[in-house]
Amino acid sequence: MTSTLAAKSARVCDRSVPKALPSFHAVARNPDRDLADARAAIDRGDERAALKRLDKARRGYAGNHDAAGLEHLLVLADVLEGPDERTRIGRENLVYAVKQNLRLESRRRAHVTGEPWQDPYPDLAAPTEHTGIHIGRGLKLVIGAATLLGVLAAAIYVAILAVLAGLLGSSSTQTTLRLVNDTGQAVQVRGCDDSSCEMTWMHANLDRGLSTERQVPVDDLVDLLQVARPGGRRDCLPVRVHDGYLRGGSDPSVVLVVKLSRATPCPGRTVLPHPVFETGL
C-alpha cells in the first residue's frame, strides 16, 4: 500500500549495514567479578564507575539466567546516593534494565514449568515514557541494554527467548524502524553500538522531509541514535524498540515510526515509537 506519511522514504547511505543481533561476547563472562569491582568502586566513592560495573554484571547475570544475581544488583543500586543528575539518571536506568531482565527471566521460567506467568513489575509493561538515558564518557547506556545496543542480551539469551510466550515471538524476529526527518533541515543519523557512538550499526544522511528505514531485533529494549545537525550540534534519541513492538500488538509487520525532532541534548530522553502497519499508512 502507498504510504500517506508526509515524509518521503529514502535509504540514503551506502555505508549503512543491517543491524546484527548481539553476539555471544556481549555477555560479561564473569558477572561476580564485575559485582566485586562495583562494590570496591562504591567503597571508594566512585559511583559512576560502580554503575558501569553494575551494568556489566547485569548483562552477565541476564545471560546466565541468574535471577538471584539480578536481584542483588537492585540492592546495591539502592546504596548509591546519586549526588548529581548524571549519576541519578544512570542509577534509575540501571534499576529499570534489571527489572526488565527479571521480567523476561520470570516469563522464561513460567514457560519451562508450565505455570501461569505473573509479571513481577507490571508497571513496566505500560507504553509510557520512562526515565532519561544518561550517556557519558564514564558511563555507558544502561537501559536493558539488555537495555542497549552493544550491551543487549547475548545470543544464548536471545535463543532462550524463542521459547517464551508469543508476545516476544522468535528471538530472530525483526521489525522495521522508520526514522522521519521532520526537523526542517538536513541531518546525519547514526545508530550507536556504544555510548560514545564510536561504533555504529547504521549511518544515514537525510535531507529535510525524508525518512529512512532499518530492520532491528524486536527484543532490543533501547536502540541509541545520534542526530547531527548543521553547525556541529549533536542530539541523542534513545528509542524504546521493544515497548513500541508490544504496543503494536507484537506483530513483526509493524513499522515503528520515530520523528527525529524528538532528539534531545545527550544523553537524551527515551522515546516510545509510534507503531503503524503498512496497510494503514
Secondary structure, 3 states (H helix, E strand, C coil): CCCCCCCEECCCCCCCCCCCCCCHHHCCCCHHHHHHHHHHHHHCCCHHHHHHHHHHHHHHHHHCCCHHHHHHHHHHHHHCCCCCHHHHHHHHHHHHHHHHHHHHHHHHHHHHHCCCCCCCCHHHHCCCCCCECCCECCECCCCCCCCCCCCCCCHHHHHHHCCCCCCCCCCCCEEEEEEECCCCCCEEEEEECCCCCCCEEEEEEECCCEEEEEEEECCCCCEEEEEECCCCCEEEEEECHHHHHHHCCCCCCEEEEEEHHHCEECCCECECCEEEEHHHC
